[in-house]
Amino acid sequence: LAVLLTASSLWAAPNGITLVGKGLVSGTALDKSGLNGSICQAGVPTNCVPKAIFGGFGSDITYSGHDNVFLAAPDRGPFDGLTDVPYLDRVHFLHITTNLGAPFPNIQTTLLDTRLLENESGQTFVGAAGAFDVDDELATLRLDPEGIRIGYNGHIYISDEYGPFVFEFSRQGRLLRRLA
């Protein structure tokens, strides 16, 4: 049995599914964390981006239930988490609208706020990759956001790729508890 695959058949949407919008976010956009300076790829000191880089938020995004506001948490940071200084985990508040009658790109994304994610002691979680000694402080602060939801109580729930927890944060980004 021979099957002829064409570009149009590979990318054709299944029946009943229609693409309604496309949007763009600049690769050089900054978030609202207030962070200054650069973060570089480990072992490559010339490959750097701003610490406040606004990116990686496609790893997890959820609707807040109000006024086209979405929350997104970037993955473990640039360079797949292999950085010269720890990437500080954060959550972004986004206003996303779609103008169905406009030509593409017709999705507008506006960054409303960025909040760093902190543990019970006010230390910011980090998206570091790589191995840690069990005594290393960064090991207890490591968080790789992979899923995000908002509870009925307004709290933010973020799952961790490294597990085994779902973290419950206040709207301000402070850890309230870890759910095993």
FIGU-240445 format. One record per residue: residue in three letters; x, y, z of N, C-alpha, C in turn. Coordinates in Angstrom, 2 decimals, always signed. Example, Ala and Ser with C-alpha at 12.3 -4.5 7.8 and 13.67 -1.06 7.14 Angstrom:
% FIGU-240445
{node 'ALA', {+13.19, -5.69, +7.80}, {+12.30, -4.50, +7.80}, {+13.20, -3.30, +7.80}}
{node 'SER', {+12.85, -2.25, +7.08}, {+13.67, -1.06, +7.14}, {+12.90, +0.03, +7.87}}
% end
This chain:
% FIGU-240445
{node 'LEU', {+0.85, -1.17, +0.00}, {+0.00, +0.00, +0.00}, {+0.90, +1.24, +0.00}}
{node 'ALA', {+0.75, +2.05, -1.00}, {+1.54, +3.28, -1.09}, {+0.65, +4.46, -0.74}}
{node 'VAL', {+1.19, +5.39, +0.05}, {+0.45, +6.59, +0.44}, {+1.23, +7.79, -0.04}}
{node 'LEU', {+0.56, +8.65, -0.76}, {+1.19, +9.88, -1.25}, {+0.93, +10.98, -0.25}}
{node 'LEU', {+1.98, +11.53, +0.34}, {+1.85, +12.63, +1.29}, {+2.31, +13.90, +0.62}}
{node 'THR', {+1.47, +14.89, +0.65}, {+1.84, +16.20, +0.13}, {+1.89, +17.18, +1.28}}
{node 'ALA', {+2.49, +18.33, +1.03}, {+2.55, +19.36, +2.08}, {+1.15, +19.73, +2.56}}
{node 'SER', {+0.20, +19.81, +1.64}, {-1.15, +20.20, +2.06}, {-1.82, +19.10, +2.87}}
{node 'SER', {-1.54, +17.84, +2.58}, {-2.17, +16.77, +3.36}, {-1.50, +16.60, +4.72}}
{node 'LEU', {-0.21, +16.91, +4.81}, {+0.47, +16.81, +6.10}, {-0.03, +17.85, +7.09}}
{node 'TRP', {-0.36, +19.02, +6.62}, {-0.72, +20.12, +7.50}, {-2.21, +20.44, +7.46}}
{node 'ALA', {-3.00, +19.61, +6.83}, {-4.43, +19.85, +6.76}, {-5.06, +19.61, +8.14}}
{node 'ALA', {-5.96, +20.50, +8.53}, {-6.65, +20.35, +9.80}, {-7.73, +19.28, +9.67}}
{node 'PRO', {-7.94, +18.53, +10.73}, {-9.04, +17.55, +10.71}, {-10.38, +18.25, +10.49}}
{node 'ASN', {-11.35, +17.52, +9.98}, {-12.68, +18.10, +9.75}, {-13.20, +18.75, +11.03}}
{node 'GLY', {-13.78, +19.94, +10.87}, {-14.38, +20.64, +11.99}, {-13.42, +21.53, +12.76}}
{node 'ILE', {-12.14, +21.50, +12.43}, {-11.17, +22.35, +13.12}, {-10.68, +23.42, +12.14}}
{node 'THR', {-10.76, +24.67, +12.58}, {-10.38, +25.79, +11.73}, {-9.40, +26.69, +12.49}}
{node 'LEU', {-8.34, +27.07, +11.84}, {-7.40, +28.02, +12.41}, {-8.05, +29.40, +12.42}}
{node 'VAL', {-8.19, +30.01, +13.60}, {-8.86, +31.29, +13.70}, {-7.92, +32.45, +13.96}}
{node 'GLY', {-6.66, +32.16, +14.27}, {-5.77, +33.27, +14.54}, {-4.32, +32.89, +14.65}}
{node 'LYS', {-3.50, +33.89, +14.47}, {-2.05, +33.78, +14.68}, {-1.61, +35.06, +15.37}}
{node 'GLY', {-0.59, +34.92, +16.20}, {-0.07, +36.08, +16.89}, {+1.44, +36.02, +16.97}}
{node 'LEU', {+2.04, +37.12, +17.30}, {+3.49, +37.22, +17.38}, {+3.90, +37.88, +18.70}}
{node 'VAL', {+4.98, +37.40, +19.27}, {+5.61, +38.05, +20.42}, {+7.08, +38.17, +20.06}}
{node 'SER', {+7.62, +39.34, +20.17}, {+9.01, +39.58, +19.81}, {+9.96, +38.72, +20.65}}
{node 'GLY', {+10.94, +38.15, +20.00}, {+11.95, +37.35, +20.69}, {+12.88, +38.18, +21.57}}
{node 'THR', {+12.81, +39.50, +21.45}, {+13.65, +40.37, +22.28}, {+12.84, +41.11, +23.35}}
{node 'ALA', {+11.56, +40.77, +23.47}, {+10.70, +41.44, +24.45}, {+11.15, +41.11, +25.87}}
{node 'LEU', {+10.98, +42.07, +26.76}, {+11.31, +41.88, +28.18}, {+10.04, +41.72, +29.00}}
{node 'ASP', {+10.16, +40.98, +30.09}, {+9.01, +40.82, +30.98}, {+8.99, +41.97, +31.98}}
{node 'LYS', {+8.13, +41.87, +32.99}, {+7.99, +42.94, +33.98}, {+8.55, +42.52, +35.34}}
{node 'SER', {+9.54, +41.64, +35.33}, {+10.15, +41.16, +36.58}, {+11.02, +42.21, +37.25}}
{node 'GLY', {+11.52, +43.16, +36.48}, {+12.42, +44.17, +37.02}, {+13.85, +43.69, +37.13}}
{node 'LEU', {+14.14, +42.49, +36.64}, {+15.50, +41.96, +36.71}, {+16.41, +42.68, +35.74}}
{node 'ASN', {+17.64, +42.90, +36.16}, {+18.65, +43.55, +35.32}, {+19.79, +42.58, +35.07}}
{node 'GLY', {+20.58, +42.89, +34.06}, {+21.74, +42.06, +33.75}, {+21.41, +40.96, +32.77}}
{node 'SER', {+22.38, +40.07, +32.59}, {+22.26, +39.01, +31.61}, {+22.38, +37.64, +32.25}}
{node 'ILE', {+21.86, +36.67, +31.55}, {+22.01, +35.27, +31.91}, {+22.57, +34.58, +30.67}}
{node 'CYS', {+23.64, +33.79, +30.86}, {+24.35, +33.22, +29.73}, {+24.29, +31.70, +29.76}}
{node 'GLN', {+24.50, +31.13, +28.59}, {+24.56, +29.68, +28.49}, {+25.78, +29.18, +29.24}}
{node 'ALA', {+25.59, +28.15, +30.06}, {+26.72, +27.58, +30.82}, {+27.81, +27.15, +29.86}}
{node 'GLY', {+29.02, +27.60, +30.12}, {+30.16, +27.24, +29.29}, {+30.31, +28.05, +28.02}}
{node 'VAL', {+29.35, +28.96, +27.74}, {+29.42, +29.80, +26.54}, {+29.13, +31.24, +26.97}}
{node 'PRO', {+30.12, +31.90, +27.57}, {+29.89, +33.22, +28.16}, {+29.48, +34.31, +27.16}}
{node 'THR', {+29.59, +34.05, +25.87}, {+29.18, +35.06, +24.89}, {+27.75, +34.87, +24.40}}
{node 'ASN', {+27.10, +33.77, +24.78}, {+25.72, +33.50, +24.37}, {+24.80, +33.87, +25.53}}
{node 'CYS', {+24.33, +35.11, +25.53}, {+23.58, +35.65, +26.66}, {+22.28, +36.29, +26.22}}
{node 'VAL', {+21.33, +36.35, +27.15}, {+20.06, +37.06, +26.96}, {+19.80, +37.85, +28.24}}
{node 'PRO', {+18.93, +38.85, +28.18}, {+18.59, +39.57, +29.41}, {+17.93, +38.65, +30.44}}
{node 'LYS', {+18.19, +38.88, +31.72}, {+17.54, +38.09, +32.77}, {+16.02, +38.26, +32.72}}
{node 'ALA', {+15.56, +39.39, +32.21}, {+14.12, +39.67, +32.11}, {+13.56, +39.28, +30.75}}
{node 'ILE', {+14.17, +38.30, +30.09}, {+13.69, +37.88, +28.78}, {+12.25, +37.38, +28.90}}
{node 'PHE', {+11.38, +37.82, +28.00}, {+9.98, +37.42, +28.00}, {+9.84, +36.30, +26.98}}
{node 'GLY', {+9.94, +35.09, +27.45}, {+9.86, +33.96, +26.52}, {+9.64, +32.67, +27.26}}
{node 'GLY', {+9.46, +31.62, +26.50}, {+9.30, +30.29, +27.06}, {+7.97, +30.06, +27.73}}
{node 'PHE', {+7.02, +30.97, +27.55}, {+5.76, +30.84, +28.28}, {+4.78, +29.89, +27.61}}
{node 'GLY', {+5.17, +29.25, +26.54}, {+4.29, +28.27, +25.89}, {+4.28, +26.94, +26.61}}
{node 'SER', {+5.16, +26.76, +27.58}, {+5.21, +25.49, +28.31}, {+3.92, +25.25, +29.07}}
{node 'ASP', {+3.35, +26.30, +29.61}, {+2.08, +26.17, +30.30}, {+1.36, +27.52, +30.33}}
{node 'ILE', {+0.09, +27.47, +29.99}, {-0.73, +28.68, +29.94}, {-2.16, +28.27, +30.30}}
{node 'THR', {-2.87, +29.17, +30.99}, {-4.24, +28.89, +31.39}, {-5.05, +30.18, +31.39}}
{node 'TYR', {-6.33, +30.02, +31.17}, {-7.26, +31.15, +31.20}, {-7.64, +31.44, +32.65}}
{node 'SER', {-7.65, +32.70, +33.01}, {-7.99, +33.09, +34.39}, {-9.49, +33.05, +34.66}}
{node 'GLY', {-10.28, +33.04, +33.60}, {-11.72, +33.09, +33.76}, {-12.26, +34.50, +33.74}}
{node 'HIS', {-11.40, +35.49, +33.47}, {-11.83, +36.88, +33.53}, {-11.17, +37.71, +32.44}}
{node 'ASP', {-11.96, +38.43, +31.66}, {-11.50, +39.51, +30.78}, {-10.31, +39.15, +29.89}}
{node 'ASN', {-10.27, +37.97, +29.30}, {-9.19, +37.56, +28.39}, {-7.81, +37.61, +29.05}}
{node 'VAL', {-7.76, +37.42, +30.36}, {-6.48, +37.38, +31.08}, {-6.05, +35.92, +31.24}}
{node 'PHE', {-4.83, +35.64, +30.84}, {-4.24, +34.31, +30.93}, {-3.01, +34.37, +31.81}}
{node 'LEU', {-2.67, +33.26, +32.43}, {-1.42, +33.14, +33.19}, {-0.54, +32.13, +32.48}}
{node 'ALA', {+0.74, +32.44, +32.43}, {+1.71, +31.55, +31.78}, {+2.97, +31.50, +32.62}}
{node 'ALA', {+3.53, +30.31, +32.74}, {+4.79, +30.14, +33.48}, {+5.83, +29.59, +32.52}}
{node 'PRO', {+6.92, +30.32, +32.33}, {+7.97, +29.81, +31.45}, {+8.57, +28.52, +32.00}}
{node 'ASP', {+9.10, +27.74, +31.09}, {+9.80, +26.51, +31.46}, {+11.03, +26.88, +32.29}}
{node 'ARG', {+12.00, +26.02, +32.39}, {+13.12, +26.22, +33.30}, {+14.13, +27.28, +32.86}}
{node 'GLY', {+13.79, +28.04, +31.84}, {+14.63, +29.16, +31.46}, {+15.38, +28.96, +30.16}}
{node 'PRO', {+16.13, +29.98, +29.77}, {+16.87, +29.90, +28.51}, {+17.94, +28.81, +28.56}}
{node 'PHE', {+18.34, +28.40, +27.39}, {+19.41, +27.41, +27.23}, {+19.07, +26.10, +27.95}}
{node 'ASP', {+17.76, +25.77, +27.93}, {+17.25, +24.55, +28.55}, {+17.65, +24.44, +30.01}}
{node 'GLY', {+17.78, +25.60, +30.68}, {+18.09, +25.62, +32.11}, {+19.56, +25.48, +32.43}}
{node 'LEU', {+20.40, +25.37, +31.43}, {+21.85, +25.25, +31.66}, {+22.46, +26.64, +31.51}}
{node 'THR', {+22.48, +27.38, +32.63}, {+22.90, +28.78, +32.62}, {+24.02, +29.04, +33.62}}
{node 'ASP', {+24.67, +30.18, +33.41}, {+25.79, +30.54, +34.29}, {+25.32, +31.03, +35.66}}
{node 'VAL', {+24.13, +31.61, +35.71}, {+23.51, +32.01, +36.98}, {+22.09, +31.44, +36.95}}
{node 'PRO', {+21.50, +31.18, +38.10}, {+20.17, +30.58, +38.10}, {+19.12, +31.46, +37.42}}
{node 'TYR', {+18.27, +30.82, +36.64}, {+17.11, +31.48, +36.04}, {+16.02, +31.53, +37.11}}
{node 'LEU', {+15.49, +32.71, +37.40}, {+14.48, +32.87, +38.43}, {+13.09, +32.58, +37.85}}
{node 'ASP', {+12.41, +31.59, +38.43}, {+11.08, +31.20, +37.94}, {+10.08, +32.32, +38.16}}
{node 'ARG', {+9.12, +32.38, +37.23}, {+8.14, +33.48, +37.25}, {+6.83, +33.04, +36.62}}
{node 'VAL', {+5.83, +33.86, +36.81}, {+4.54, +33.68, +36.15}, {+4.17, +35.02, +35.51}}
{node 'HIS', {+3.63, +34.93, +34.30}, {+3.23, +36.13, +33.55}, {+1.71, +36.21, +33.52}}
{node 'PHE', {+1.20, +37.43, +33.64}, {-0.22, +37.71, +33.46}, {-0.34, +38.37, +32.09}}
{node 'LEU', {-1.11, +37.76, +31.20}, {-1.22, +38.21, +29.81}, {-2.66, +38.55, +29.47}}
{node 'HIS', {-2.85, +39.60, +28.69}, {-4.15, +39.90, +28.12}, {-4.07, +39.50, +26.66}}
{node 'ILE', {-4.88, +38.51, +26.26}, {-4.82, +37.97, +24.90}, {-6.19, +38.13, +24.25}}
{node 'THR', {-6.21, +38.81, +23.10}, {-7.45, +39.00, +22.36}, {-7.26, +38.54, +20.92}}
{node 'THR', {-8.36, +38.12, +20.32}, {-8.36, +37.69, +18.92}, {-9.40, +38.48, +18.16}}
{node 'ASN', {-9.00, +39.11, +17.08}, {-9.92, +39.83, +16.20}, {-10.23, +38.90, +15.03}}
{node 'LEU', {-11.35, +38.20, +15.11}, {-11.69, +37.19, +14.11}, {-11.87, +37.76, +12.71}}
{node 'GLY', {-12.20, +39.03, +12.59}, {-12.41, +39.63, +11.27}, {-11.16, +40.20, +10.64}}
{node 'ALA', {-10.06, +40.21, +11.34}, {-8.82, +40.82, +10.85}, {-7.94, +39.77, +10.17}}
{node 'PRO', {-7.08, +40.22, +9.25}, {-6.12, +39.28, +8.66}, {-5.06, +38.89, +9.70}}
{node 'PHE', {-4.40, +37.76, +9.45}, {-3.33, +37.31, +10.35}, {-2.14, +38.25, +10.23}}
{node 'PRO', {-1.40, +38.56, +11.29}, {-1.62, +38.09, +12.66}, {-2.75, +38.88, +13.32}}
{node 'ASN', {-3.71, +38.18, +13.90}, {-4.89, +38.82, +14.48}, {-5.04, +38.55, +15.98}}
{node 'ILE', {-4.00, +37.97, +16.58}, {-4.01, +37.76, +18.03}, {-3.06, +38.77, +18.65}}
{node 'GLN', {-3.57, +39.54, +19.60}, {-2.78, +40.55, +20.29}, {-2.49, +40.08, +21.71}}
{node 'THR', {-1.22, +40.03, +22.09}, {-0.81, +39.63, +23.43}, {-0.17, +40.82, +24.13}}
{node 'THR', {-0.70, +41.19, +25.29}, {-0.16, +42.29, +26.08}, {+0.26, +41.74, +27.43}}
{node 'LEU', {+1.50, +41.97, +27.80}, {+2.00, +41.54, +29.11}, {+1.51, +42.54, +30.16}}
{node 'LEU', {+0.74, +42.03, +31.14}, {+0.22, +42.88, +32.20}, {+1.14, +42.93, +33.41}}
{node 'ASP', {+1.71, +41.78, +33.78}, {+2.54, +41.71, +34.98}, {+3.39, +40.45, +34.93}}
{node 'THR', {+4.48, +40.47, +35.67}, {+5.35, +39.31, +35.89}, {+5.62, +39.23, +37.38}}
{node 'ARG', {+5.44, +38.04, +37.95}, {+5.70, +37.85, +39.38}, {+6.65, +36.67, +39.56}}
{node 'LEU', {+7.69, +36.88, +40.36}, {+8.62, +35.81, +40.66}, {+7.96, +34.82, +41.61}}
{node 'LEU', {+8.31, +33.54, +41.47}, {+7.74, +32.48, +42.30}, {+8.67, +32.22, +43.47}}
{node 'GLU', {+8.16, +32.38, +44.69}, {+8.98, +32.27, +45.90}, {+8.50, +31.14, +46.80}}
{node 'ASN', {+9.45, +30.58, +47.55}, {+9.09, +29.56, +48.54}, {+8.56, +30.24, +49.81}}
{node 'GLU', {+8.33, +29.44, +50.84}, {+7.77, +29.96, +52.09}, {+8.67, +30.99, +52.76}}
{node 'SER', {+9.96, +30.92, +52.48}, {+10.93, +31.84, +53.10}, {+11.23, +33.06, +52.24}}
{node 'GLY', {+10.57, +33.18, +51.10}, {+10.80, +34.32, +50.22}, {+11.95, +34.13, +49.25}}
{node 'GLN', {+12.51, +32.93, +49.17}, {+13.58, +32.65, +48.20}, {+12.93, +32.30, +46.87}}
{node 'THR', {+13.48, +32.82, +45.78}, {+12.90, +32.59, +44.47}, {+13.29, +31.21, +43.94}}
{node 'PHE', {+12.29, +30.50, +43.42}, {+12.56, +29.21, +42.78}, {+13.39, +29.45, +41.52}}
{node 'VAL', {+14.18, +28.44, +41.14}, {+15.05, +28.54, +39.98}, {+14.76, +27.41, +39.01}}
{node 'GLY', {+14.93, +27.70, +37.73}, {+14.68, +26.71, +36.69}, {+15.93, +25.99, +36.26}}
{node 'ALA', {+16.84, +25.76, +37.16}, {+18.13, +25.15, +36.83}, {+17.96, +23.71, +36.36}}
{node 'ALA', {+18.80, +23.34, +35.41}, {+18.88, +21.96, +34.96}, {+20.20, +21.38, +35.47}}
{node 'GLY', {+20.35, +20.11, +35.33}, {+21.60, +19.48, +35.74}, {+21.50, +18.87, +37.11}}
{node 'ALA', {+22.56, +18.21, +37.50}, {+22.58, +17.48, +38.76}, {+22.99, +18.40, +39.91}}
{node 'PHE', {+22.44, +18.12, +41.10}, {+22.77, +18.85, +42.30}, {+23.11, +17.85, +43.40}}
{node 'ASP', {+23.97, +18.27, +44.32}, {+24.15, +17.50, +45.54}, {+22.91, +17.72, +46.40}}
{node 'VAL', {+22.54, +16.73, +47.17}, {+21.35, +16.88, +48.01}, {+21.49, +18.02, +49.01}}
{node 'ASP', {+22.72, +18.39, +49.35}, {+22.94, +19.49, +50.28}, {+22.95, +20.86, +49.60}}
{node 'ASP', {+22.91, +20.89, +48.27}, {+22.96, +22.13, +47.52}, {+21.63, +22.87, +47.66}}
{node 'GLU', {+21.69, +24.14, +48.07}, {+20.48, +24.93, +48.27}, {+19.65, +25.03, +46.99}}
{node 'LEU', {+20.31, +25.10, +45.83}, {+19.56, +25.20, +44.59}, {+18.69, +23.97, +44.34}}
{node 'ALA', {+19.11, +22.81, +44.85}, {+18.32, +21.59, +44.66}, {+16.94, +21.75, +45.30}}
{node 'THR', {+16.86, +22.43, +46.43}, {+15.58, +22.61, +47.11}, {+14.75, +23.73, +46.47}}
{node 'LEU', {+15.38, +24.55, +45.64}, {+14.69, +25.66, +44.98}, {+14.35, +25.36, +43.52}}
{node 'ARG', {+14.77, +24.21, +43.02}, {+14.58, +23.90, +41.60}, {+13.11, +23.63, +41.31}}
{node 'LEU', {+12.60, +24.30, +40.27}, {+11.23, +24.13, +39.81}, {+11.22, +24.28, +38.30}}
{node 'ASP', {+10.65, +23.29, +37.62}, {+10.52, +23.33, +36.17}, {+9.03, +23.30, +35.83}}
{node 'PRO', {+8.38, +24.48, +35.73}, {+6.94, +24.52, +35.48}, {+6.54, +23.81, +34.19}}
{node 'GLU', {+5.54, +22.93, +34.30}, {+5.06, +22.20, +33.13}, {+3.56, +22.28, +32.95}}
{node 'GLY', {+2.84, +22.75, +33.94}, {+1.40, +22.90, +33.82}, {+0.95, +23.95, +34.81}}
{node 'ILE', {-0.07, +24.72, +34.44}, {-0.56, +25.78, +35.32}, {-2.08, +25.83, +35.26}}
{node 'ARG', {-2.68, +26.06, +36.39}, {-4.13, +26.24, +36.50}, {-4.41, +27.23, +37.61}}
{node 'ILE', {-5.61, +27.82, +37.56}, {-6.04, +28.73, +38.61}, {-7.22, +28.09, +39.32}}
{node 'GLY', {-7.15, +28.04, +40.65}, {-8.22, +27.44, +41.43}, {-9.36, +28.41, +41.65}}
{node 'TYR', {-10.46, +27.88, +42.15}, {-11.62, +28.72, +42.46}, {-11.28, +29.77, +43.51}}
{node 'ASN', {-10.27, +29.48, +44.33}, {-9.84, +30.40, +45.37}, {-8.89, +31.47, +44.85}}
{node 'GLY', {-8.58, +31.45, +43.55}, {-7.66, +32.42, +42.96}, {-6.20, +32.02, +43.09}}
{node 'HIS', {-5.94, +30.90, +43.74}, {-4.55, +30.43, +43.88}, {-4.07, +29.84, +42.57}}
{node 'ILE', {-2.75, +29.88, +42.38}, {-2.11, +29.39, +41.16}, {-1.50, +28.04, +41.47}}
{node 'TYR', {-1.82, +27.05, +40.66}, {-1.28, +25.69, +40.83}, {-0.35, +25.40, +39.66}}
{node 'ILE', {+0.89, +25.02, +39.99}, {+1.90, +24.74, +38.97}, {+2.49, +23.36, +39.22}}
{node 'SER', {+2.48, +22.54, +38.17}, {+3.10, +21.22, +38.29}, {+4.58, +21.33, +37.94}}
{node 'ASP', {+5.35, +20.44, +38.52}, {+6.81, +20.44, +38.35}, {+7.23, +19.23, +37.53}}
{node 'GLU', {+7.99, +19.48, +36.47}, {+8.46, +18.37, +35.64}, {+9.32, +17.40, +36.44}}
{node 'TYR', {+10.11, +17.93, +37.37}, {+10.98, +17.07, +38.16}, {+10.21, +16.31, +39.23}}
{node 'GLY', {+9.03, +16.82, +39.59}, {+8.14, +16.18, +40.55}, {+8.76, +16.02, +41.92}}
{node 'PRO', {+8.03, +15.44, +42.79}, {+6.70, +14.83, +42.64}, {+5.58, +15.73, +43.15}}
{node 'PHE', {+5.65, +17.02, +42.93}, {+4.69, +17.94, +43.54}, {+3.92, +18.77, +42.53}}
{node 'VAL', {+2.76, +19.23, +42.98}, {+2.06, +20.37, +42.40}, {+2.21, +21.46, +43.45}}
{node 'PHE', {+2.66, +22.61, +43.03}, {+2.88, +23.73, +43.95}, {+1.67, +24.65, +43.92}}
{node 'GLU', {+1.20, +25.06, +45.10}, {+0.10, +26.01, +45.21}, {+0.68, +27.35, +45.64}}
{node 'PHE', {+0.47, +28.38, +44.80}, {+1.00, +29.71, +45.05}, {-0.15, +30.69, +45.25}}
{node 'SER', {+0.13, +31.75, +46.02}, {-0.82, +32.86, +46.11}, {-0.77, +33.62, +44.79}}
{node 'ARG', {-1.69, +34.54, +44.60}, {-1.68, +35.36, +43.38}, {-0.42, +36.22, +43.28}}
{node 'GLN', {+0.23, +36.45, +44.42}, {+1.46, +37.24, +44.43}, {+2.69, +36.39, +44.11}}
{node 'GLY', {+2.53, +35.06, +44.02}, {+3.66, +34.19, +43.68}, {+4.34, +33.55, +44.87}}
{node 'ARG', {+3.76, +33.63, +46.07}, {+4.35, +33.03, +47.27}, {+3.79, +31.62, +47.45}}
{node 'LEU', {+4.70, +30.66, +47.70}, {+4.29, +29.27, +47.88}, {+3.43, +29.13, +49.13}}
{node 'LEU', {+2.28, +28.48, +48.96}, {+1.38, +28.22, +50.08}, {+1.53, +26.78, +50.57}}
{node 'ARG', {+1.65, +25.84, +49.61}, {+1.87, +24.44, +49.99}, {+2.29, +23.63, +48.77}}
{node 'ARG', {+2.83, +22.45, +49.08}, {+3.22, +21.48, +48.05}, {+2.28, +20.30, +48.17}}
{node 'LEU', {+1.66, +19.95, +47.07}, {+0.74, +18.81, +47.05}, {+1.49, +17.62, +46.45}}
{node 'ALA', {+1.66, +16.57, +47.25}, {+2.40, +15.39, +46.77}, {+1.59, +14.63, +45.76}}
% end
